Each structure stands twice: as C-alpha cells, then as structure tokens.
C-alpha cells in the first residue's frame, strides 16, 4: 500500500478504550464500526434459551472484534462482545470501510483476505465440534493460543470448548499424567 493510501486509512480510524467487563457490541445491535484490538482481550458470546452465556470466540491484540456477517450486512448481531481486560480498539465505521474499498484496490484486497480468514476460522470451529473430542479441542486451543490460555477464565474456556468444568478438570489431569 502507498503512503497516501495508509494516510487516508489512518484518517478514518477512531480509537476507543473500554474497561474490563464493558461491552463493545451489544447483542441485537447493528455494529456501526469494526474494531481492531490494539491492546487487551475481548470475548464474543450469546445467551442461550436457559439464560447461560455461551462463549464463541476470544479476540486478543491484532485481531478484529466483530460479528462479521452481521457487520457486513449491517444486520443486528446475534452476539455480544465484552472486554475481558482493559481494551483499546482502532475502529473503522462501515461507511468509511466502504469508502476506502472504493478508493483503493489494495484495501479491497485486504478486506477480502480478512473475510477469507474469518471464514476459515469459522469453518475450523464448526469442524472441531463435528470431528474432534473435547480433549482434542482443548489441546488445539492450547497449541493455537498459548498466550491466551492464562488470560481467559476457566468458565469462559469451558463454554468456548463446549464442555463442563468437571470434564475439563479430568482432561487436564489425564494430560498431566502422560
């Protein structure tokens, strides 16, 4: 990308700082701006029919905090995004993103690559529940996110992995004894 393109892009960014437990996106709201996490950690979750929070994703520094399909179609999000740590976001509004895409093929290509990455992650997550055991999902999480492991609570991790706390304890004990 050229200096001019980067400068144009930077001029459209707005920075937002939120405290631990504050919500970046409320479930049922239309996400007006995509948030790039520059510092901190957030989780995406929904509340099931029984009133339980179900964590579907963790987004640390260098990741986007978004329910992307809802964002790009400007429809209400099915998920809430909450800060697990004090978090700083570089935000780009939907309108500014569309404008930047029109100005630059490089940004349009970048947007496509981001969308492809999100699709690959979503597919991998779906397939983890279809093809893997709870233990394999846990081991994959540790391997793919070693820096996150100590930053998320056990209850959020269990919810994300789709297992009960007792099951996670058994899995961890089994692994420790190998």
ABEGO torsion letter per residue (X at the ends): XBAAAAAAAAAABBBBBBBBGBBABBBGBBBABBBBBABEBBBBBBBBAAGBBBBABBBBBGBBBBBAAAAAAGBBBABBBBBABBBBBBBBBAAAAAAAAAABAAAAAAAAAAAAAAAAAAAAAAAAAAABBAAAAAAAAAAABAAAAAABBAAAAAAAAGBBAAAAAAAAAAAAAX
